[in-house]
Amino acid sequence: MSENNAYLFNKLEQLRKSPFTNSLETLNKRAKAKYSQEPLIEALIKLDSPLKHQYINTQDCSMILNAQGNKCTSRYCNNRFCKICNRIRTGKLINGYGDQLLMLTDPQFLTLTIPNVPALELRDTIKNMGKTIRKIQDSRRKSFLPLITGVRKLECTYNVDRDDYHPHYHFIIESEEIANEVINEWLIFYPNATIKAQKTITATDCKELFKYFTKLTSKTGDKYKNGSKLIDEWCFPEAIDLIFQAISHLRIIQPMGGIKLVKKAEEVDELQSIDLDETVQVTEGINLYTWFNDNWVDFTTGEQFTSFKPPKNLQYFRKKIRYLPKLNTAT
């Protein structure tokens, strides 16, 4: 095993282990995820978009916890824009693809980008990007060149200053040489893309590949102090909604080459339970806790289920929502 691959192996082993020492910390992290996403989900629901029903499902995700004995059970929405479900999804993807990625002898983190596109072109652009990767792979196969072997992920961000969108790919693939060849092949299809925007570096952590596919905040430079431009970060519901419409029913994670598809790795079961240890005490029988403000509460006793208390920076983050002056719609 190479030095680089040994480092990746150690990172994967750390990720496979539970990042929380007890069930109370697990529940506190879930409470943080639910609390932090609430204002944005509420804003998305108000848009009356074609995805409104899915946003409502996300609003209801883990709304009620059923604590009985040493089990805590809840229902999940399985939506891509749900922070709660994405925590589960990331773990499943790492467990599903981690061993296969460890077979790579020279793992590279490759980024392929194109120039930003306007809203109306986003979905077609994303589809064409997928076709381009398939063409590159087919061409390498017909030319008896080593195939692109690894996993790719689609991402998309929004630029509020320019009011356009930046779809791009991240990969973990075999071989720095192959990665550089793919960059050159990519630029043939996208001559307007700059070579400086395409990057490959040694892969040391696959968690970044499997994290949430779109950034829920966008940076803007409209804040000034003493004549200097400062960067601030905001959530723009219309732009986020348009991105999710654009990728509806499209695959985000895709294995390539000899990497086998892990079925349902991106799916989160509707009903799931976690084991409770001594850090979470429940009375005998069925105990129902309902989400209220920033915690799950037993309305019979008034007892809160977790010890989560929103820090000031997270309270501030929840207020970082802006609406665009003009609503964009996806095709």
TORKOL-4160 file (C-alpha; in steps of 0.2 Angstrom, whole numbers, padded with zeros to 4 digits, m for minus):
331
<pt num="1" X="0000" Y="0000" Z="0000"/>
<pt num="2" X="0007" Y="0017" Z="m0005"/>
<pt num="3" X="0010" Y="0031" Z="0008"/>
<pt num="4" X="m0004" Y="0041" Z="0000"/>
<pt num="5" X="m0016" Y="0026" Z="0000"/>
<pt num="6" X="m0011" Y="0022" Z="0018"/>
<pt num="7" X="m0016" Y="0039" Z="0023"/>
<pt num="8" X="m0033" Y="0038" Z="0014"/>
<pt num="9" X="m0036" Y="0021" Z="0023"/>
<pt num="10" X="m0033" Y="0028" Z="0040"/>
<pt num="11" X="m0045" Y="0042" Z="0036"/>
<pt num="12" X="m0059" Y="0030" Z="0030"/>
<pt num="13" X="m0057" Y="0019" Z="0046"/>
<pt num="14" X="m0059" Y="0035" Z="0056"/>
<pt num="15" X="m0075" Y="0039" Z="0046"/>
<pt num="16" X="m0082" Y="0022" Z="0048"/>
<pt num="17" X="m0081" Y="0023" Z="0067"/>
<pt num="18" X="m0095" Y="0033" Z="0075"/>
<pt num="19" X="m0090" Y="0051" Z="0076"/>
<pt num="20" X="m0100" Y="0053" Z="0092"/>
<pt num="21" X="m0096" Y="0045" Z="0109"/>
<pt num="22" X="m0113" Y="0042" Z="0115"/>
<pt num="23" X="m0132" Y="0042" Z="0109"/>
<pt num="24" X="m0135" Y="0060" Z="0117"/>
<pt num="25" X="m0121" Y="0067" Z="0106"/>
<pt num="26" X="m0129" Y="0059" Z="0091"/>
<pt num="27" X="m0146" Y="0066" Z="0095"/>
<pt num="28" X="m0138" Y="0083" Z="0099"/>
<pt num="29" X="m0131" Y="0083" Z="0081"/>
<pt num="30" X="m0147" Y="0078" Z="0074"/>
<pt num="31" X="m0156" Y="0093" Z="0083"/>
<pt num="32" X="m0142" Y="0105" Z="0077"/>
<pt num="33" X="m0146" Y="0099" Z="0059"/>
<pt num="34" X="m0165" Y="0101" Z="0061"/>
<pt num="35" X="m0163" Y="0118" Z="0069"/>
<pt num="36" X="m0151" Y="0125" Z="0057"/>
<pt num="37" X="m0161" Y="0120" Z="0041"/>
<pt num="38" X="m0178" Y="0126" Z="0047"/>
<pt num="39" X="m0179" Y="0144" Z="0041"/>
<pt num="40" X="m0172" Y="0139" Z="0024"/>
<pt num="41" X="m0185" Y="0124" Z="0022"/>
<pt num="42" X="m0199" Y="0136" Z="0027"/>
<pt num="43" X="m0193" Y="0149" Z="0014"/>
<pt num="44" X="m0192" Y="0135" Z="0001"/>
<pt num="45" X="m0210" Y="0130" Z="0005"/>
<pt num="46" X="m0216" Y="0148" Z="0002"/>
<pt num="47" X="m0210" Y="0148" Z="m0016"/>
<pt num="48" X="m0224" Y="0136" Z="m0021"/>
<pt num="49" X="m0211" Y="0127" Z="m0032"/>
<pt num="50" X="m0214" Y="0110" Z="m0040"/>
<pt num="51" X="m0204" Y="0103" Z="m0026"/>
<pt num="52" X="m0215" Y="0110" Z="m0012"/>
<pt num="53" X="m0222" Y="0093" Z="m0007"/>
<pt num="54" X="m0204" Y="0087" Z="m0005"/>
<pt num="55" X="m0199" Y="0102" Z="0005"/>
<pt num="56" X="m0214" Y="0099" Z="0017"/>
<pt num="57" X="m0208" Y="0082" Z="0019"/>
<pt num="58" X="m0191" Y="0088" Z="0024"/>
<pt num="59" X="m0199" Y="0100" Z="0036"/>
<pt num="60" X="m0208" Y="0085" Z="0045"/>
<pt num="61" X="m0192" Y="0074" Z="0044"/>
<pt num="62" X="m0189" Y="0068" Z="0062"/>
<pt num="63" X="m0203" Y="0078" Z="0069"/>
<pt num="64" X="m0208" Y="0065" Z="0081"/>
<pt num="65" X="m0196" Y="0053" Z="0091"/>
<pt num="66" X="m0203" Y="0037" Z="0098"/>
<pt num="67" X="m0192" Y="0032" Z="0113"/>
<pt num="68" X="m0195" Y="0015" Z="0120"/>
<pt num="69" X="m0183" Y="0005" Z="0130"/>
<pt num="70" X="m0166" Y="0007" Z="0123"/>
<pt num="71" X="m0172" Y="0012" Z="0105"/>
<pt num="72" X="m0177" Y="0029" Z="0098"/>
<pt num="73" X="m0186" Y="0028" Z="0082"/>
<pt num="74" X="m0191" Y="0042" Z="0069"/>
<pt num="75" X="m0197" Y="0044" Z="0051"/>
<pt num="76" X="m0185" Y="0052" Z="0038"/>
<pt num="77" X="m0189" Y="0061" Z="0022"/>
<pt num="78" X="m0174" Y="0054" Z="0011"/>
<pt num="79" X="m0173" Y="0071" Z="0002"/>
<pt num="80" X="m0156" Y="0077" Z="m0005"/>
<pt num="81" X="m0159" Y="0094" Z="0003"/>
<pt num="82" X="m0161" Y="0087" Z="0021"/>
<pt num="83" X="m0147" Y="0089" Z="0032"/>
<pt num="84" X="m0153" Y="0076" Z="0044"/>
<pt num="85" X="m0154" Y="0063" Z="0030"/>
<pt num="86" X="m0138" Y="0068" Z="0022"/>
<pt num="87" X="m0128" Y="0064" Z="0038"/>
<pt num="88" X="m0135" Y="0046" Z="0036"/>
<pt num="89" X="m0132" Y="0046" Z="0017"/>
<pt num="90" X="m0114" Y="0052" Z="0019"/>
<pt num="91" X="m0110" Y="0037" Z="0031"/>
<pt num="92" X="m0119" Y="0025" Z="0019"/>
<pt num="93" X="m0109" Y="0031" Z="0004"/>
<pt num="94" X="m0092" Y="0030" Z="0014"/>
<pt num="95" X="m0096" Y="0012" Z="0019"/>
<pt num="96" X="m0102" Y="0007" Z="0002"/>
<pt num="97" X="m0088" Y="0014" Z="m0008"/>
<pt num="98" X="m0074" Y="0016" Z="0004"/>
<pt num="99" X="m0066" Y="m0002" Z="0002"/>
<pt num="100" X="m0067" Y="0000" Z="m0017"/>
<pt num="101" X="m0058" Y="0017" Z="m0016"/>
<pt num="102" X="m0044" Y="0009" Z="m0006"/>
<pt num="103" X="m0040" Y="m0002" Z="m0020"/>
<pt num="104" X="m0034" Y="0013" Z="m0030"/>
<pt num="105" X="m0015" Y="0014" Z="m0029"/>
<pt num="106" X="m0013" Y="0032" Z="m0033"/>
<pt num="107" X="m0030" Y="0040" Z="m0028"/>
<pt num="108" X="m0032" Y="0058" Z="m0035"/>
<pt num="109" X="m0045" Y="0071" Z="m0031"/>
<pt num="110" X="m0050" Y="0078" Z="m0048"/>
<pt num="111" X="m0061" Y="0093" Z="m0051"/>
<pt num="112" X="m0068" Y="0097" Z="m0068"/>
<pt num="113" X="m0077" Y="0114" Z="m0071"/>
<pt num="114" X="m0085" Y="0124" Z="m0085"/>
<pt num="115" X="m0090" Y="0142" Z="m0086"/>
<pt num="116" X="m0105" Y="0148" Z="m0076"/>
<pt num="117" X="m0122" Y="0146" Z="m0085"/>
<pt num="118" X="m0139" Y="0156" Z="m0083"/>
<pt num="119" X="m0153" Y="0148" Z="m0075"/>
<pt num="120" X="m0163" Y="0143" Z="m0090"/>
<pt num="121" X="m0147" Y="0133" Z="m0097"/>
<pt num="122" X="m0143" Y="0124" Z="m0080"/>
<pt num="123" X="m0152" Y="0107" Z="m0082"/>
<pt num="124" X="m0147" Y="0105" Z="m0100"/>
<pt num="125" X="m0129" Y="0109" Z="m0096"/>
<pt num="126" X="m0129" Y="0097" Z="m0082"/>
<pt num="127" X="m0136" Y="0083" Z="m0093"/>
<pt num="128" X="m0123" Y="0087" Z="m0107"/>
<pt num="129" X="m0109" Y="0087" Z="m0094"/>
<pt num="130" X="m0114" Y="0069" Z="m0090"/>
<pt num="131" X="m0114" Y="0065" Z="m0109"/>
<pt num="132" X="m0097" Y="0072" Z="m0110"/>
<pt num="133" X="m0089" Y="0061" Z="m0097"/>
<pt num="134" X="m0097" Y="0046" Z="m0105"/>
<pt num="135" X="m0090" Y="0051" Z="m0122"/>
<pt num="136" X="m0072" Y="0053" Z="m0114"/>
<pt num="137" X="m0074" Y="0036" Z="m0106"/>
<pt num="138" X="m0080" Y="0028" Z="m0122"/>
<pt num="139" X="m0066" Y="0036" Z="m0132"/>
<pt num="140" X="m0053" Y="0029" Z="m0119"/>
<pt num="141" X="m0060" Y="0012" Z="m0121"/>
<pt num="142" X="m0060" Y="0012" Z="m0140"/>
<pt num="143" X="m0042" Y="0018" Z="m0139"/>
<pt num="144" X="m0037" Y="0005" Z="m0127"/>
<pt num="145" X="m0032" Y="0018" Z="m0114"/>
<pt num="146" X="m0034" Y="0015" Z="m0096"/>
<pt num="147" X="m0052" Y="0019" Z="m0091"/>
<pt num="148" X="m0057" Y="0032" Z="m0078"/>
<pt num="149" X="m0059" Y="0021" Z="m0063"/>
<pt num="150" X="m0066" Y="0029" Z="m0047"/>
<pt num="151" X="m0082" Y="0039" Z="m0041"/>
<pt num="152" X="m0088" Y="0056" Z="m0047"/>
<pt num="153" X="m0100" Y="0068" Z="m0039"/>
<pt num="154" X="m0110" Y="0082" Z="m0046"/>
<pt num="155" X="m0110" Y="0099" Z="m0037"/>
<pt num="156" X="m0118" Y="0116" Z="m0041"/>
<pt num="157" X="m0116" Y="0133" Z="m0033"/>
<pt num="158" X="m0124" Y="0150" Z="m0036"/>
<pt num="159" X="m0116" Y="0166" Z="m0039"/>
<pt num="160" X="m0127" Y="0180" Z="m0033"/>
<pt num="161" X="m0116" Y="0194" Z="m0040"/>
<pt num="162" X="m0118" Y="0187" Z="m0058"/>
<pt num="163" X="m0134" Y="0178" Z="m0055"/>
<pt num="164" X="m0128" Y="0162" Z="m0063"/>
<pt num="165" X="m0124" Y="0144" Z="m0059"/>
<pt num="166" X="m0108" Y="0134" Z="m0058"/>
<pt num="167" X="m0111" Y="0115" Z="m0060"/>
<pt num="168" X="m0095" Y="0105" Z="m0059"/>
<pt num="169" X="m0088" Y="0088" Z="m0055"/>
<pt num="170" X="m0077" Y="0081" Z="m0041"/>
<pt num="171" X="m0069" Y="0064" Z="m0043"/>
<pt num="172" X="m0059" Y="0052" Z="m0034"/>
<pt num="173" X="m0050" Y="0042" Z="m0047"/>
<pt num="174" X="m0035" Y="0031" Z="m0051"/>
<pt num="175" X="m0018" Y="0039" Z="m0056"/>
<pt num="176" X="m0012" Y="0057" Z="m0058"/>
<pt num="177" X="m0007" Y="0054" Z="m0076"/>
<pt num="178" X="m0025" Y="0048" Z="m0080"/>
<pt num="179" X="m0032" Y="0063" Z="m0071"/>
<pt num="180" X="m0022" Y="0075" Z="m0081"/>
<pt num="181" X="m0026" Y="0066" Z="m0097"/>
<pt num="182" X="m0045" Y="0068" Z="m0093"/>
<pt num="183" X="m0042" Y="0087" Z="m0090"/>
<pt num="184" X="m0035" Y="0089" Z="m0107"/>
<pt num="185" X="m0050" Y="0078" Z="m0115"/>
<pt num="186" X="m0062" Y="0088" Z="m0105"/>
<pt num="187" X="m0055" Y="0105" Z="m0112"/>
<pt num="188" X="m0058" Y="0099" Z="m0130"/>
<pt num="189" X="m0077" Y="0098" Z="m0126"/>
<pt num="190" X="m0076" Y="0114" Z="m0116"/>
<pt num="191" X="m0064" Y="0126" Z="m0125"/>
<pt num="192" X="m0070" Y="0141" Z="m0115"/>
<pt num="193" X="m0066" Y="0133" Z="m0099"/>
<pt num="194" X="m0049" Y="0138" Z="m0092"/>
<pt num="195" X="m0036" Y="0125" Z="m0088"/>
<pt num="196" X="m0032" Y="0134" Z="m0071"/>
<pt num="197" X="m0050" Y="0130" Z="m0065"/>
<pt num="198" X="m0047" Y="0111" Z="m0068"/>
<pt num="199" X="m0037" Y="0103" Z="m0053"/>
<pt num="200" X="m0030" Y="0087" Z="m0047"/>
<pt num="201" X="m0022" Y="0083" Z="m0031"/>
<pt num="202" X="m0018" Y="0068" Z="m0020"/>
<pt num="203" X="m0034" Y="0061" Z="m0012"/>
<pt num="204" X="m0032" Y="0061" Z="0007"/>
<pt num="205" X="m0051" Y="0061" Z="0012"/>
<pt num="206" X="m0066" Y="0054" Z="0003"/>
<pt num="207" X="m0078" Y="0062" Z="0015"/>
<pt num="208" X="m0078" Y="0078" Z="0005"/>
<pt num="209" X="m0083" Y="0068" Z="m0011"/>
<pt num="210" X="m0099" Y="0061" Z="m0002"/>
<pt num="211" X="m0104" Y="0077" Z="0007"/>
<pt num="212" X="m0120" Y="0087" Z="0002"/>
<pt num="213" X="m0120" Y="0090" Z="m0017"/>
<pt num="214" X="m0124" Y="0109" Z="m0016"/>
<pt num="215" X="m0118" Y="0123" Z="m0005"/>
<pt num="216" X="m0134" Y="0130" Z="0003"/>
<pt num="217" X="m0126" Y="0147" Z="0005"/>
<pt num="218" X="m0119" Y="0159" Z="m0008"/>
<pt num="219" X="m0105" Y="0172" Z="m0006"/>
<pt num="220" X="m0108" Y="0190" Z="m0011"/>
<pt num="221" X="m0097" Y="0205" Z="m0011"/>
<pt num="222" X="m0110" Y="0218" Z="m0008"/>
<pt num="223" X="m0104" Y="0223" Z="0009"/>
<pt num="224" X="m0092" Y="0237" Z="0011"/>
<pt num="225" X="m0082" Y="0245" Z="0025"/>
<pt num="226" X="m0070" Y="0259" Z="0024"/>
<pt num="227" X="m0071" Y="0258" Z="0005"/>
<pt num="228" X="m0065" Y="0239" Z="0005"/>
<pt num="229" X="m0076" Y="0226" Z="m0002"/>
<pt num="230" X="m0080" Y="0212" Z="0011"/>
<pt num="231" X="m0087" Y="0195" Z="0007"/>
<pt num="232" X="m0103" Y="0190" Z="0016"/>
<pt num="233" X="m0113" Y="0173" Z="0014"/>
<pt num="234" X="m0131" Y="0171" Z="0012"/>
<pt num="235" X="m0145" Y="0158" Z="0008"/>
<pt num="236" X="m0155" Y="0162" Z="m0008"/>
<pt num="237" X="m0170" Y="0151" Z="m0008"/>
<pt num="238" X="m0175" Y="0154" Z="m0026"/>
<pt num="239" X="m0158" Y="0149" Z="m0032"/>
<pt num="240" X="m0157" Y="0134" Z="m0021"/>
<pt num="241" X="m0174" Y="0128" Z="m0027"/>
<pt num="242" X="m0169" Y="0130" Z="m0045"/>
<pt num="243" X="m0154" Y="0120" Z="m0043"/>
<pt num="244" X="m0164" Y="0106" Z="m0035"/>
<pt num="245" X="m0176" Y="0107" Z="m0049"/>
<pt num="246" X="m0162" Y="0106" Z="m0062"/>
<pt num="247" X="m0155" Y="0090" Z="m0054"/>
<pt num="248" X="m0172" Y="0081" Z="m0051"/>
<pt num="249" X="m0171" Y="0063" Z="m0056"/>
<pt num="250" X="m0152" Y="0064" Z="m0061"/>
<pt num="251" X="m0139" Y="0054" Z="m0053"/>
<pt num="252" X="m0127" Y="0064" Z="m0041"/>
<pt num="253" X="m0115" Y="0050" Z="m0037"/>
<pt num="254" X="m0108" Y="0039" Z="m0051"/>
<pt num="255" X="m0095" Y="0025" Z="m0050"/>
<pt num="256" X="m0084" Y="0023" Z="m0065"/>
<pt num="257" X="m0072" Y="0010" Z="m0072"/>
<pt num="258" X="m0070" Y="m0005" Z="m0061"/>
<pt num="259" X="m0080" Y="0003" Z="m0046"/>
<pt num="260" X="m0096" Y="m0006" Z="m0044"/>
<pt num="261" X="m0112" Y="0003" Z="m0041"/>
<pt num="262" X="m0118" Y="0001" Z="m0023"/>
<pt num="263" X="m0137" Y="0000" Z="m0024"/>
<pt num="264" X="m0147" Y="0011" Z="m0013"/>
<pt num="265" X="m0132" Y="0019" Z="m0005"/>
<pt num="266" X="m0140" Y="0036" Z="m0008"/>
<pt num="267" X="m0156" Y="0030" Z="0000"/>
<pt num="268" X="m0162" Y="0033" Z="0018"/>
<pt num="269" X="m0175" Y="0021" Z="0025"/>
<pt num="270" X="m0191" Y="0030" Z="0030"/>
<pt num="271" X="m0191" Y="0022" Z="0047"/>
<pt num="272" X="m0175" Y="0020" Z="0057"/>
<pt num="273" X="m0170" Y="0017" Z="0075"/>
<pt num="274" X="m0154" Y="0021" Z="0085"/>
<pt num="275" X="m0148" Y="0013" Z="0101"/>
<pt num="276" X="m0149" Y="0023" Z="0117"/>
<pt num="277" X="m0136" Y="0021" Z="0130"/>
<pt num="278" X="m0135" Y="0027" Z="0148"/>
<pt num="279" X="m0133" Y="0045" Z="0142"/>
<pt num="280" X="m0151" Y="0046" Z="0137"/>
<pt num="281" X="m0164" Y="0041" Z="0151"/>
<pt num="282" X="m0182" Y="0037" Z="0146"/>
<pt num="283" X="m0196" Y="0031" Z="0157"/>
<pt num="284" X="m0204" Y="0014" Z="0154"/>
<pt num="285" X="m0217" Y="0013" Z="0140"/>
<pt num="286" X="m0219" Y="0023" Z="0124"/>
<pt num="287" X="m0212" Y="0041" Z="0125"/>
<pt num="288" X="m0216" Y="0053" Z="0111"/>
<pt num="289" X="m0206" Y="0068" Z="0109"/>
<pt num="290" X="m0211" Y="0082" Z="0097"/>
<pt num="291" X="m0200" Y="0095" Z="0089"/>
<pt num="292" X="m0203" Y="0112" Z="0096"/>
<pt num="293" X="m0192" Y="0127" Z="0093"/>
<pt num="294" X="m0175" Y="0119" Z="0096"/>
<pt num="295" X="m0178" Y="0103" Z="0104"/>
<pt num="296" X="m0189" Y="0088" Z="0105"/>
<pt num="297" X="m0201" Y="0090" Z="0119"/>
<pt num="298" X="m0213" Y="0078" Z="0129"/>
<pt num="299" X="m0228" Y="0089" Z="0130"/>
<pt num="300" X="m0235" Y="0078" Z="0144"/>
<pt num="301" X="m0221" Y="0081" Z="0156"/>
<pt num="302" X="m0212" Y="0096" Z="0147"/>
<pt num="303" X="m0196" Y="0086" Z="0147"/>
<pt num="304" X="m0183" Y="0090" Z="0133"/>
<pt num="305" X="m0176" Y="0075" Z="0125"/>
<pt num="306" X="m0158" Y="0082" Z="0121"/>
<pt num="307" X="m0146" Y="0094" Z="0129"/>
<pt num="308" X="m0144" Y="0104" Z="0113"/>
<pt num="309" X="m0143" Y="0123" Z="0115"/>
<pt num="310" X="m0141" Y="0133" Z="0099"/>
<pt num="311" X="m0125" Y="0143" Z="0099"/>
<pt num="312" X="m0126" Y="0161" Z="0094"/>
<pt num="313" X="m0117" Y="0159" Z="0078"/>
<pt num="314" X="m0130" Y="0146" Z="0073"/>
<pt num="315" X="m0144" Y="0158" Z="0078"/>
<pt num="316" X="m0136" Y="0171" Z="0067"/>
<pt num="317" X="m0134" Y="0158" Z="0052"/>
<pt num="318" X="m0153" Y="0155" Z="0053"/>
<pt num="319" X="m0156" Y="0173" Z="0049"/>
<pt num="320" X="m0145" Y="0173" Z="0033"/>
<pt num="321" X="m0159" Y="0171" Z="0020"/>
<pt num="322" X="m0161" Y="0184" Z="0006"/>
<pt num="323" X="m0174" Y="0183" Z="m0008"/>
<pt num="324" X="m0168" Y="0188" Z="m0026"/>
<pt num="325" X="m0176" Y="0203" Z="m0034"/>
<pt num="326" X="m0182" Y="0192" Z="m0049"/>
<pt num="327" X="m0187" Y="0174" Z="m0047"/>
<pt num="328" X="m0179" Y="0162" Z="m0059"/>
<pt num="329" X="m0188" Y="0146" Z="m0065"/>
<pt num="330" X="m0181" Y="0130" Z="m0071"/>
<pt num="331" X="m0185" Y="0122" Z="m0088"/>
